[in-house]
């Protein structure tokens, strides 16, 4: 007989790891015990050495659905302590180094339970087991035990306790385990607290009653896993418009939820990869292409009696996603969603319960106090949400699933650091200003927070500070270094600098676009000491190393440094940040820079665009451009998209949300032009050099072609396609130019990052051309390509610099 102490680290708590260990150990005739501690799972086993090896092989092979083993460490134990059987012991709390499992969608077994009329959990809306349900959103501390969650106030009944303490039950140590007898309860109330008659809504239960409210055109605030949502019938124009008006969300598309894939297929195309993503345990919102035609039957008014039966065959309201050719769908991911939509044969809008850009509401009192003018009813329960987690958003692009917003289902699962990042000291990267996340580094892995939104919103900034404190407690993380973006006015940078000063920590400053590229390298496991790559970072704006605004950059980069070797032409931001809200300002600044007003007026006066400009106080704007007053230069690719969109009449006057003009420009791209038109008709660009000899993408020829097409009344979708093709072509040309010396390719790896690469059309054009030319192309999948990913980049850049500095120190 031999004995071994085995430590397993990774995502191993709250996922049924110990009962799986217990079952496999007994099957291998081993004795010993297993328990959780602050670093993961500890297993002590005694038996034949062959049996122990077999046991470990089976443990790796039969990992529970939500678990992930990162590392197994083995050590010899003295045989004198061998017990007579194998048992599961209580958790031990010590130095915390383990991870917290993200929330997961309800599993198939629990769905069977809630739809079994003879089962004790029939229609119980908070059913879960070790394979599904809330984790991160209810945990207050680790180890992840019931006493450290918001379930601690619900004492389990005899039957639930039997499940909870039986290793052969799938609810063994399922911390949110509950039922009608002992668990949280659900209520449907009028949000104004006036009396209601539930029988008028349903003969079943409160969750089913919420369905009737939705079917009748009402708006319901629904408590989910990570926060409240606002729901209404997505086919009801009046309900959707009322939701838009009261939520102050004018045009940005709403997310949808549908009962099953069959309902979604009436409204959107679903590929096999998209079906897998929709049905995954992470259950994100998946961006899908709208069907080319209306759903079966013709579009008709809500409630009209056409189609196969009442309320069937109704199109999604045009105001759910105006101006774009996609819909964001998700499937029900909690038992309550499944039960609520059981009778709903059409989609519902399911959008975060908040006002404007504020964080999602998680508190029962707040929903009544703050949203009583929006919702008619509230469907809630008394299980507290400890940690807010918005719905994640993903899209299949280039045949791979790519996260656009990383939150519920994904955060805070750790991201292993690439080779070479061993023994990095604990550090905290503060992230950016928009789409903020922050990142901890501890024990050789990165913990990227959930999406928190735009810090310029006071409530989002408060939430950011709350989450910084929360993560510090949950992960017992005491940073030795703080990392901030180079932009001096970012609130995250100011807070990070202040904290570094207060706590006397080292503060590292990282350039925005270098962080984008480093994030892409890190999530692709690019080794620390690997050769530099050519990074292409295309986004809206970031603070450059020369104290100007950048946004379309080509960098030769590794983790430690980045050299700017190419860019887009710097163009004035006419009115500063106003250009992001009024896209026409970008058009005017571009045309003044490239052509000038006299020539523009002389040659193109008949254009609607020129007449539009003449309605503006041009003398004032020309003076601003001449003097550079409130018109800083920016080499922004995002602003170029805005300028072209506004020129051809898309989102010209005002953008209601970030990127609206670019999103709507992509939405109208004519696919026939994109795929089949002669390449020579793609809008041309050039690559001259700036005064400092830096090569840049020059758009003069492109603007001449755009104006020419406007004269010819060329359809907007054709113009949009020609712009995307031309831009992709010049980006690839620039990449080839910068990676070649004396006709020989010297850099073989290209990293693509930045919010502009959320544009599926541009991204796939660039990616395919680079791959055809045998480049090794690194792209984002598990981390957003937008600013939601840069905290990871900030963290690995600082870590690399610390490691390299330590290496360069002389030996004592």
N, C-alpha and C positions, 0 to 999 in steps of 0.2 A: 504494500500500500504506500502511496505517496500523497502528499497534500500540497495544494497550491492556493495562493492568494491571487485573485484575478481582479484587476481594476478595469472597468469599461467606461470610456468617456464618449461623449457625443450627445445626441438627443435620446436619452435613455430613461428619463423620469416622466411619469404621467402618461406613458404610452403602452403599458402592459408588459414592461420588460421583465420585471421580477417574476410574475406568474409564468411567463415563457421560460425563464431560467429554471424555475421550480419544476415545471413539467419535463423539460429536457434533462435536467439532472437526475430526476427520478427514473426517467426512461433509460438512463445510462448506468443506473445502480450506483450513483454517487451519494455520499452523505455530505453534510455541510450546511451552509446557509447563505442567503443573499440579503443585502440591504442597500438602501439609498444613503448617500451622504452628500456633502456639499460639492463634491467633485464628480459625482456620477453614480455608478453602481459598483458595489464591492461584492465579490463572490469568493467564498472559501469552500473548497471542495476536497474531499478525500476519496481515494479509490485507486483503481488500476490506472497506470499512466496512459495506456491505450484508450481506456474509457474516457479519461479527461480530455485527451486530444479529440476524440470523437464528439464529445459534448460541445467543445468549443467550435468545432466545424459546423455542427448542427445549429448552434446559437447564431453564427454568422449567416447561415443559410435561411433560418426561420425568424429573422428579425421581425418584430411586430410592425404593422403597416405604417405607423407614424414615427417609428424609431429610425435612428441613423447612428451607426457605430463609427466613430472617428479613430479610436485607438484602443488597443487591448494591451495591458501590461501584466506580465506573469511573474510570480516569485514563489520560491519554495516555502512550504509551511512544515512545522514539526508535526509528526503524525500522532504525538501523544494527545493532542486536543481534538481528535476526531470524534464527532457526535455519532449517534446511532441512526439518524435520519437526515433528510434535507428539509429545511424550513425557511420561511420568509420572516425576517426580523424587521423591527421598526427602524425608521430612518434615524440617522445620526446627523446632527448639524455641526459642521465645522467650517473651515475656510472654503468659501463658495467659489468653485471653479466650473460648475456644470452649466448646462444651458436650459433654456425654457422653451418648451414646445409651442409652436404657433397654434392658434385655433384651427379646428378642422371641421369640414362639413359632416353632417350626420351620415352614419354608415348604413349599408344595406340592411344589416341585422336589426338596427334600431328602427329603421323604417318599417320593417316587418312587424316589429312590436307595436308601433303606434297605429298600424292599420289592422291589427288582429282584434276583432270584436270580443274574442274570448280571453284576451290577455289582460293582465292587470295594468298595463301601460297603454291601453287602447285610448288613442287621442290625447295622451299626456304630452303637452307641447314642449317640455323641457327634458325629454328623454335623451340619454347619451350613454356611452360606455368608454372603455379604455381606448377604443379605436376611433373615437370621434368626439365632437363637442368642444366646449370652451376650454382653454388652457391659459394662454397669456392674458386674456382679457379679464380673468378672475383671480389671478395670482397676486398676492400681496408681499410674499417673501418666499424664499426657497430654503430647504427642499420643498418640492411641490407636494405638499400634504394638505389634507382637507382643512386642517387648522390654520393653514396659511393662505386660504382662499376665501372668497366672499360666500362660500357654502358653509362656513363654520357655524353659522347661526341656525342651520337646519339639521336637527338631530335625526339620524336615520331610523326608520321603523325597523321592526324585526326582520321583515323580508329583505329590505334593502341592505341591512347590516349583514345578513347571511350571504348575500351576493358579494358584498364588499370584502368579506373576510374569507371567502372560499377561493383558493388559488386556481381551481379549475373552472371558475366562472369568468366570463369576459368582462364583468363589472368589478372584478377584484381590484380594489384600490382605485377605482374610477372616482376621482375626488368629487365631481359634481353629481354622483349617483343620487337619484331621487325618484319619487313617484308621487301619485296623488295624495298618499297618506302623509308623507313627511316632507315633501319638497316644496319649492317655491310655487306660488299660485299665479295664475294669469287672470287678468281682468280686462274687460272692454268697458270704457267709460266715455261719456260725452266729455269733451275737454273743457266745456264750460261748467261741468259738475251738475248740470240740470238733470232732472229725473229722466230715465229712459225705460223703455219696455223691451227687454231682450227678446221676448217672445215674438215681437213684431219683426225681428231680424232673423231669427233662427229657432228651430226646435232642437238644436244639438247643443252647442256650447258657445262660449264667448269668441273663440278663434273663428268659428264658422260664421258667427254674427258679423265679424269684421269683413268677411268676404261679401256679405250682403250690402254693407255700407259702400264698399268699393263698387259693386255692381250697380248701385243706385247713384253713382256719381259723387260719392263723398270722398273726403281726404282723411286718411287714418295715419296717425303717428304710431309706428310699430317698433318695439324694442327688439333689436337683434342681438348678436353676440358682442359686437364691439361698439355699438351705439344705436341711437334711434334713427329710423328712416321715416320719410314721408312717402306715403303710397297713394296712388289713385289709378283709376282705369286708364290705361294708355291709349285706348281707342276713343275716349270721351274728350272731344275738343274743349268743352267748357271746363271740365275738371282740370285738364292739363293747363289751360290758360290761367285758371284761378290759382293753381299752384305756382305758375311762373310769376304772376303778378304779386302774390303775397310773399313769396320767397325772395323776391327781387332778383330773379335769375332770368334775364330777358331772352337770351337766345342760346346760351350754351346747352348742349344736348343733355338730356336726362338718361340715366341708366334704366334698363328694363329688367324685370324678372318674369319668367314664364314657368308654368307648371312642369313642363317637360320639353324634350327636344322636338317633339312633334308640333307643339305650338310655335316654337321658335322658327321652325322650318317654313311656316306660312309667311314669314316676314323677312327672313335672312337666309343666305346661303351658309351651309355648314360643311366644312371639309372634315375628313377623318381626324386631322390634327386638332381642329377647333372643337370637335366633339369630345376628344380626350381631355382637352383643357377645361372645357365647360364642366365635365363630369368629374374632375379631379377633386381630391380632398381639400385642395386650396380654394376651389370654387371661385375664381376671380370673375370680374366683369370681362367679357371677351368681346373685342371689337369685331363685328361681322359686317360683311357687305350686304346691303339691302337687296332684296330680290328685285329683279328688273321690272316686275309687274306687281300690281296690287295683289294682296293675298286673295285666295279663291273668292270669287264673287266680286262685285263692284263696290267701290267705296260708297258708303251711305251714312246717313246721319245716325248718331247714337240712338239706339232704341228702336229704329225702324225694323219692320218685320220682313226682312228679305233673307235669302240664304236657306240653309237646311233647317235651321230652327232659330228661335229668338236669340239675339245677342251673339250669333255665330257669324263668321265670315266678315268681320269688321276690320278695316284697315287701322293701323296705328296712326294716331293723329299726326298731321304734318308738322305740328309745332313741337313734337317730341325731340326731333333732331333737325332743325331747319338748316338748309344750306349745305348739308353734307350727305354723303352716299353710304354711310355706315350707321349701324345701331349697336349700342353696347348692351349685351344681354348677359344675364347670369341665371343659373338654375337655383331653386330653393336650396339653402344650405343649413337650415335648422328645421327641426320637426315642426315648429310653429309656422314657418313659411310653407312647408308642404301641406299642413292642415288647412291653412288659410286659403291656399290656391287650389284645393282639391276640386272645387266646383267652378273654378275660373278657367274658361277655355280661351282666354285671350290674355295678352300681357298686361302687367301693371307697371307704372312708373315706380321705381324704388330709389329715391334719392336721399342723400344724407340730410338728416333733420338739423338744419341750421339756417341762419340768416346770412345771405350774401356769401362772403368768404370766411365766415367764422368757423371754428371747429365744430365737429358733430356733437350734438348733445348726448350725454350718457346718463344724466340724472333725472329721476322721476319727477321731482319738483320742478326742475328747470324746464322740462318739456311743457308743463302747464303754464308756467309763468312767461315763457318766452315765445312759444309758438301757438298760443291760443287763438291767434287771429288767422292762422293758416289751417290747422287740422280741425276736423269736426269731431273725431273720436280719437282715443288713444288706446292701443292694445299693449299692455305692459305686464311685467312680472316683478316680483320682489327679490330677484337675485341681482345684486349690485354688479355693475360693470366697473372694474377697478382701472383697467387700462383701455383707453380709447383706441380703436383700430378701424379705420375706414376700409371700405372694400378695395381690394387690389384690382388693377386694370392690366390686361394683357392682350397681346395681339400676335397672330401668326404672321411673321414677316420673314421672307427668305427661307420659308419652310421650317422655321423654328419659332417656338414660343418665346416671346420677349415681353418682359414686364415694363409697363409704362408708369405704374404706381405700385410700389412694394409696400404692402401693409397686411391686412388680415390674411391669414393662411401662410404667409411667408416670413414676416417679421415676428420675433427677433431670431430666427434660425441663424446660427453663425455661418460665416463664410471662411473656409480655411484659407490661410495665407499661403502664397506661393513658396516654392523652395528658396531657402536663404533667409527667411524671416523668423528664424528661431530666436528665442531669447530676447524678443523685443520688449522693452519696458512698457508698462501700462500708459496709454495715452488716450486723449479725447479729441476728436476732430469735430469742429462745431458746425460744419456744413455751410450752405450758401444762404441766400435771402429768399428765393422762390423755391417752391416744392421742397422745402427743407426736410432733411433728415440729419441725424448726427451719427457718429461712429465711435465705438469703443474698441480698443485693441487690448486684449488680455489673453495670456497663455497661448500665443501663436495663432489666434483667430480674430476675425473682425466681427463685431456685433453691430450691424447697421439697424438703426431704429426704424420704426414704422414712419410712413409719410405723415408730416404735420402741416404742410401747406405753406402759405406765404407769410413770412414774419412781419411784413409791413402791416398786417392786420393785428391789432392789439390783442385780441383774444387768442389768435394763433401763437403770438409771441409768448403769452402767458402759459399756454399749453406746452410750448417748447421748453420753457424753464421748468415746468412741473415734471415733464418727462425726463429731463436731465437729472433731476433729483431722484426720480423713481428708478431709473436705470442704475444710478450709483448705488442705491439701496439693494435692488434685486441682484445685481451682479457683484456687490461689494467691491466696487471699482474705485480706486483712488489713483487718478492719473498723475504721472510724473511730468507729463508734457501736454501742452494745449496746442492745437493746430487751428489756424484761422485762414479764411480767404484773404487775398491781398486787398480787396476793396475796403477802404477805411470806413465807409458808411454802412456796410452791412451790419444789422443789429447782432447777428451771430458773431461777427468779428469783434465788435465792440464788447460784447459780453465775454468772449473768450479772452481778449486782452485784459479786461478788468479782473477776471478770475485769476489769470496767470500772475498778474501783479499782486493781487490780494494774497494769494497762496504761495507766492514766490516760486512759481513753476516756470519751466522753460516754455517760451511761446514761439512756435514756428509759423511762418507766413508762407502760404502756397498760392501760386498763380492759378487762376480759375481754370484755364484751358489745359494746363499741365495736369491738374487734378482730374479733369475729364479723361484724359488719356491714361493716366495711372490707374484709375478705376477700371478701365477696360482691360488693362494689362493684368490687374490683380484678379479679376473674376475669371480670367482665362488661364490662371496659373502660370503666367509668364515669370520665369525665375528671376531672382534679384540680380544675378550677375550676367544675365543674357545680354545680347547685343541690343543697342538702341533700335527703336522702330520709327517709322514715319507715322506720326499721329495726326489725324485730321479731325479737328474739333470745330464743329459748326453749330453755333447757337445764336441767342439774341445778343446779350452783352456780358462782358466780363472785364475786370480791371487788368490792364496789361502791364508788363514790366516797365514800359516806358511812360507809365502814368496816363496813358490814353485808353480809350475803350476799344476792346477787341471783340471779335465775334465770328470771324471766319479765318481759322488759323491752321497752318501746316507746321508741325513741330517735329524735329528730330529729338526723340525723348527716350529716357529710361526712367527709373523710379527717382533718381537723384536730381536730374537736371533736364531742362528742355531748351532747345534752341529754336527760335522762330525763323523758319526758312522760307515761308510763303504766307500770303494773306489775301484778303479781299481789299478792294479799293476803299480807303477811308472816305466816308460821306458824312456830311453834317447831319446831326440829329436836330432838326428844326423845331425848337421849343423844348429840347431836352426830353424828359420822359413822356411828353405829350405825343411823341411819335408812335408810342406803343398803343395809344388810344385812338389816334387819328391817322390811319395809314396813308392818306393822301399827302401828308407832310413828307413822307419818305419819297414818294414819287416826285414831288416838286424838287426836293433837294438833289435827288439823283439826276433829274433832267437839267437842272441848273448847273450841276457840276460837269455834266457830259456835253451839253449842247448850248445852254444859255437861252435866256428868254427871247432876245431879238430873233434868232434863227427859228426857235420853236414857234413863235407867234407868226412869223412870216410863212413858214412852210406847212404848219399844221393848225392854223387858226380855226378851220372848219370842224375840228374834232371837238366832241363833247368834253373831252378831258381839258382842253385849253380853255374852253368857255367856263368850265368849272373852276379852274384856277383863277380866272378873272373875277370870280365872285368873292375872292379872298383879298385881304389887305396886302397885296403883294409888295408894296413899297416897304412896309414894315418888315416883311419876311426877307426881302432882298437886303435890307440894311443889316438884319441879323446875320445873314449868310456872309456878307462882306466883312463884317467886323468880328464874326465868330461869337456874337453875343447869344448866350443860351442856345448855342448850336455846336456842341462839341463833336469832333470827328469820331466816327466809329466804323470799324471794318466788319460790320455785322452781316452775316449771311441771312439771319432771320429778318432783318430790316429790308434786305433786297427782295425777299419773298413778299413782304408787305407792299413794297413799292410797285412790284409788277402786278400784284392782285388789284391794287387800287387803280393802276393805269388802265386796266381792261374792264374796270367797273365793278369789281368785287370788293365789298366791305370798304368802300372808298372813304366815306365820311367818318365813320366811327367803328371801332372794334369793341365789342362788349366783354371780351375775355382774351387772355393772352393767346396769341397765335391764331386768332379767328380767321384773319385774312389768308394766311398760309394754308390753313386747314380747308377752307372753302375753295381755294385755288386748286389744291390737289383733288378735291372732290369732283371737280368738273372735267378733269383730264379726259380727253377723248382717247379711248383705248386703241381705236383703229389707227389714229395718227401716231400714237406712241409706239405701236408695234410694227406698223407697216409703211409709214411715210418715209420718203427718201431722207437719209441722214443729213443731206445738204440743207434741208429746210429747217433743221433744228436751229434755234437761235444761236448766233455765233458770239463767242467771247474771245478775248486775247490775253496773253500773259506777258506784258511788258514789265519794266522794273521801276520801282519808286526811286526817289532821289537818293535814298540810302542803299540802292541796288537790290532791295528786297523784291523778288518777283511777286506780282499780285494779279488777281483776276480782274480784268478790265471789262466793263459792261457796255462801253459805247456802242459797239456794233449790235449788241443785243437790243439796246433801246431804239436804235434806228430801225431794226427789224420789227419791233413791237409797234412803233408809230406807223410804219408802212402797213402792217396788218390791220391796224385800226382804220387807216384810210380805206383799205379794201373791204372793210366790214367783215373781216375774217371771224368765224365763230369763236367765241371765248374758249370752248373746250379744246379747239385746235391750238389756240395760242397757249393755253395752259400746258398742253402736251409738248409743244415746241420749246417752251421755256424749261420744263423739267429735263427734256432730252439734252438740250444745249448745256444746261448747268452741270448735269452728270458728266457729260463729255469733257468739259473743261476741268472739272475736278480730277477726273482720271488722268487727263493730260498733265495737269500740274503734278500729280503723284508720280507719274513716270519720269517727269523732268527732274524731280527732286531726289529720286532714288537711283539716278543713273549718273555715272561719271565716265566720260570718254567712251560712250556707247556700252558701258558695262554696268549691270545692275549691282549696286553695292548695298542696298537695303532691300530685304525680301519680305519683311513683315510690315503690314499697315494696320493701324488701329483706328477704328471709326467711332466717334463719340460726339455728344452734343445734341441738344434738343431738336435741331433741324433734321437729324436722322430718324426722328419719329415719323417723318414723311416716308410712307411705304414706297411710293413711286420712286423718289430720288434714291432712297437707300438701296432698293433692289437693282436699279440701273447701275449704280456705282459698284455694288457688291458683285454683280454678275460680270461686269467688265473687268474688274480686278482679278476675279477668280479665273476668268478665261485667259488672263495674261499671267497666270501661275503665281500670283502673289499669295502669301499666307495672310489672310484677312482676319483680324480679331474684332469681334463685335460683342455687344451687350446681350445678355439673356436674363440672368437672374437679378441684375441691377439695372435700374432705368438709365437710358442713355441721356436723359435730361438731367437737370440739376439735382434730382433726387438721388443721384449716384455719386456726386462729387465728394461727399464726406468720406466715402471709402478711399477715393483717390488722395484726398488730403492726408488721411491716416497712413497710407502705405508710403507716401513720399516722405513724411516726417520720420517714419520708422526706418526707411532706407537710409536717410541722412544720418540718423543716430547710429545705425549699425556701421555705416562706412566711416563715420568719425571715430567710433570706438576701435575699428580695425586699424586706423591710421595712427592711433596712439602708440608710443613706444612702450615696450615691455618694462615693467618695474624692475 
